[in-house]
């Protein structure tokens, strides 16, 4: 089987590794990929947001299965386009991908199907939004409706901050993603990510994770694409899991079926665990990044088999096994990220940790020049470790990070701090 994996980040590196480890006979291509993925796949230079270009690659390389890593191709309808050309695609079709592509779409589903979420209103113009804000309680959350690379959410502590946020968004801060906005209640609680894999008729629970979006220690400072994560989330007990499935996951899958577009692929629910139970913050229609980098190292089952079953509506035949240990990943970033940062620095020490037991190194923003690896992005590397406790996994990951160096590298030392605090308090 010839497989085409789309994407270039740490998530895709983790996917490539797991796909390569499958006992099924296959040849993996990746577009555009990164130097780490080269160990598992043949790289192809193609614009993955151009459906026609992707199809051309599928035809020339005799691709039978396409695994889509990032959200933009899914929201662009790549799955529908390739399905029409008899190519299996792991990921939802365009309508279902609106669960991530449009905050308004998801909120309307929540309203219709009584899915617990924050109170909200949507706006297409600045004046209506500002008028609404004058009567609200702060802090409040302001979101661009469309895709904004994980950065389209602003938490406003007071009216002045909210006014500035609304004006900036409608002035083009998030480009087309901000043509419409959602203003919603600020939820108090702890965030958890919960993952399932679905075919048109059934779904299987995967696992939970918690990520750290803020740049600074103690979850302070600006939001980023993610500075680290761990899995499973100790907070996600059986009762919370049952509530999440019954109140959030099942109604959403029912909604997609009733819209004539059954959901297939990975569905990732971003939850806030409040005093009233779990509430949906947002959906992602693919593996998270960096959550994927802590989920797949724990997956003992064959990822490729699960993916094919999702595409062929045979998930009911699958059973999933997990490593019971915790996995934790720490993102090594370029100094200055998520704002201005420089690239092009040589990274030293990668080869020294490649063969360490229970340590995984995933490339995100790197490039290869004359067999040397250089920084080429904001989030550069993900260092993942397994441990019997979250604290042990954090300790092991930090030890590995100490062996890697480049000019201006930055990482957080406190990934998993909430779970570690719970472990220390018994």
N, C-alpha and C positions, 0 to 999 in steps of 0.2 A: 504493500500500500504506500503510495506517495502522499505525504502530508505537507501542507503549507501552513506555517505558523506566522501570524501577522503581529508585528510589534518590535520594540527595540529596547525595552526596559528590564528591570530586575524581575518583574512578573513573567515576562517572556523567557528569560533565562531559566527561571524555575520550571516553567512549563516545558521548555525544550529538554531539560535534564530528565524530567519525569517521563515524558513521551519516549525519549531515547531508551530508558530503562525498561520499557514494556517488552515482554517476550514476543509480542506480535511482530511479524516481519514488516518492516517499513523503511522508507527513506524520507528524511525530514529536510525540508527547505524552510528558510526563515527570511521574511522581508520586513524591514531592512536588516534587523538583527543587530548584534553588537559583538565585540571580541570574545566575550565569554560564551555566547551562543555558538560561536564557530566550533567549539569542541564537540557539538552535538548535531549541527545542521549545516547545510550548504547555504550561504547567504546570497540573497538576491536584492539588487538595488531597484526598488519599485515604489511608486507612490501608493501607499495602502489606502488612501482616501479617494482614489480614483478607481471606481468599480471596473471600468473597461480594462485598465492596466492589470488589475488583479486577475481578471478573467483570462487575459492573454497569457499570463504566467501559468495559470492553471492548465491551459490548453497545451502550451509548449512543454511543460514539465509532467504532463499526464497526472495532474493532481486529482486524488479521489476524496480527500478530506481537507477542509480548511478550518483551522482553529484560530479564532479572532481574539487577540489579547485586549486591545484598548476599545474604548466605547465609541469613538467617532465613526469607524466603518459600520458598526452595528446601527447607529442612529441614521447613517446615510443609506441604509437599506441594502448593504452588501449581501446579507444572508438571503434575502428574497431574490436578488439578482443572480447569485450563483446557483441557488436551488432550481431556478428556471432553466439553468444549463446543466442540470442533473449532477451537480457536485454537492456532496454532503457538507454542511456547515455547522460547526458547533457555536451556537449563539442564537439569540432571538431574532425574529423578523422585525421589520421597521416599526410597525405599530406597537409591538410589545416593548421594543427598545425605547419607546417614549417614556417608559417608567423612569429612565435616567435622563433622557433627552429633554424632558419638559417637567419642571417642578409643578406647574399648573396641572398638567395631565394627571400626575400622581395624586395631587391633592384632591382633584375631582373624583378620582377612583375611591380615595379614602372616605370622602363625604358620602358618596352613593352606597358604599358597601360597609359603612360604619366601622372603618378601620381606625383604631385609636392613633391620633396624631395631634400636633399643635394646632390651635385655632389659627385661622389664616384668612387673608383676602388677597386677590390678585389685582394688578393695576397695569394699564397701558400708557398712562401719562403721569407726569410729575405732579401736577396740581392736585389731582384726586388722591394720590399717594400721600402728599403732605397734609392734606385736610384730614385724612384718616389717622395719620400719626399724632395729630394734636389731641386726640381722645384716648391714646393708648398708654399702657403702663410700661415702664422701662426697667431693665433692658429689653430690647426687642430684636428680632432677627430679620434681616433683609437679604433676599436671594435673587440673583438673576435667574430667569426662567430656564434658560438654555444651558448648554455645556460651556463651562469656563475653566476647564483644566483643574478642577478641584478647588478653585480660588474664588468662586462666585458667591460666597456667603460672607456677610458683614454683620457682626453683633454690635449694635448701637447701645451705648450705656445711657444716653440721654437724647432729648429731642434734637439738639444741635447736631450731634453725631449722626443721627438718623436722617436729618434734613440733608446734610452733606453727602451721605451715602446715596440717597435717592437721586440727588442732582448729578452726582458723578456717574452713576449707572446710566441714567437717561442721557447723559452727555457722551456716552460711549466707552466707559471704563472697561466693560466686558464685551464691547463690540456688539455683534448681533445677538449674543446670548442675553443681553440686557434690554432688549426691546420691550420686554414685559417683565414685571417683577412680582415676587411673592413676599408679602410681609406677614410674619407669623409670630406667635407667642414664643417667648423664651422659655424653654423647658429646663427644669432643674433636675439633675440626676447624674447618672454615670452612663457613658456611651458604650455600646457593645455592637459588634458586627456579627451577623448570623447568616450562614450560607446554606443553600440547598442546591441540588442539581435536579433538573426537571426534563421530562419528555412531554409529549402532548397529552398524556393520560395520567401520569404518575410523577411523584417526586421522591427523592431520598434526602434525608437530612445529612448535611456534611458536618460542619463544626462551627465553633464560635471563635472570635478573636477580638482583641482590643488594640486600637492603634493610637498613636500620638501625633496629632496634626500640627501642633504648635512648634515653632522653631526652638523655643527656650526651655531650659530645665523647669520642672514643675508645671509644664504645659502653659507657658507664658509666651507672649509675643505673637507675631503674625502667623496665620495659617500657612501651611505648606502642603505639598502633595503627600506628606507623611514622613515622619522622622524615625519611625520604628513601630513594631507591633509584637504581640505575643498571642499564642494559641495553645490550648483552649482558654477562654475567659473564665476564671474561677467563679465569677459572679453569676454565670449562666447555669443555674441549677435546673433540675427537672421541671419544677413548677413554672419557672419563667419560660423554659423551652416550650412547654405545652401551651401556655398563653400566647406565645409568639406564633406558633404554628396555627392555632385555632382562630386567633383574632386578627392576624396580620397576613401570614403566608397563604393559607387556604382561600380567604376571600379574594386576595389579589389574583391567584391562579384562576379562580372562578370568573373573575372580572375579565381576564384575558380571553378565556374561552367564550364568554358571552359576547365579546367584541369580535369574535370570529378569528382570533389570532392566538391560539394556545401558546403558552410560554414554554420555550425550550432553552436549555443551557444552564448557566450559573445565574442564580438570583441571590443578590447580596443585600440584605436588609440592614441599614444603619439604624440602630435603636437607641432610644433614651430610656433607661430604667428609672422610672419615677415612682413616687409613693403610690400612684394609682396603677402601677404596672408598666409593662413595656409599651412605648409609643414609637411609631415610625417617624424617623427624621427624614430619611431619603432612601431611594433604591439605587443600586448599581446593577447593571445588567451583564456583568462579567466579574472575574476575580478582581479583588482589590489589589492595590500596590501600595504598601508592602505586605498586605495580609496574605497574598498568595505565597510569599516567601517563607511564611511560618505554617501554612496549611499543608503544602505539598511535602515538605520534609517529614511530616507526621503520617502521611497517607501510605499505608502498606499495600493497599489494593492497586490494581493496574489502572492507571489514569486513562490510558488509551481505550481500554475496554469500557470504562464508564462513559467516555465521550462518544464512542460509537453507539452505545446503548441509548444515550440521550438522543442522538440523531436518528436512530432507527426505531424509537418508541419501544424499547425493550428493557427499560431500567428495572422493571419489576423482577427481572432475573438476577439482578446484581446484589451483592452483599459487600459492605465496606468495612475494612479493618483499619484501625489506627494505632500508631505508636502512642502509648499512654503518657509519655513524657511531655513536658512543655517545650515548645519551640519559641525562640525570641530572636527578632532581627533588629539590628541597629543600622540606620542609614548613615553612611559617611558622605558628607556634602561638601560643596565648594564654599569657602568663606564668602559671606555676603548673601548667600541664598536665604530666603526666596526673592531677594531684590537683586541688585547688580553683583555679579561675580565674574571672576576671570577663569579661563580654561587653558589647557595646553601644558599642564604640569605633569612631569613624569611620576607615575605611581610605583613605589618600591615596596617589596615585601609580599606581593600577591602569591608568588610561587612557594614561599615559605609556609603559608598556611593552607595551601590547596589540599594537602594530604592529612591534615589534622582530623582525628576522629570526631564525628558529630559536629563538625564545623562546615558550613556551606558558604561559599562566597559567590554572590550574584552581581554581575555587572549591570549598571543602569546607564550612567553617562560617561562612557569611556570610548577611546579610539586606539587603534593599533598603528604604530608607525615604526617600520624597520624592526618588527618583533618586540618593540617596547610598548607599554600601555600608558596612555596619557589621559588626563581628565578632559571630558567633553560635554559637561552638563552641570546642572545644579545639584541633583542627587546623583552621586557617582557610583558608589558601591553599597551593597547590602550584605552585612555579615550576620549570618544566622547560626544559632547554636541550639542544641537540645540539652535538657537538664531535668533532673527529677523534680526540681522546684523552679519557679520563675527566677528566684534569686540566683540559683546555680546557672541557669541558662544565660542570665545577664552577665554574670561573672565570666563565664567562658567566652561569650561574645566580645567582651571588653578586652580580655587577654589576647584574643586574636587580633583585634583592632590595633593593639599596641605594637604589633609586628608590621603594620602597614603605615606608609608615610608618603605624603606629598606636600608641597608648599601650600599652606592655607587650608588644610583639611579641617572639617568641623563635624562633631557628632555630639549627641546627648548621652550622658552617662546614666540617666535615670529611667531608661525605658523599662516599663513594667512596675513603676514605683508603687502604684496602688495595690497591685497583687502582692508585691514584696512586703509591703506594710501589713497586709492581712496575714501573710505567712508568719511574720515576726510576732504579731499579736496573738497568734494561735487561732 
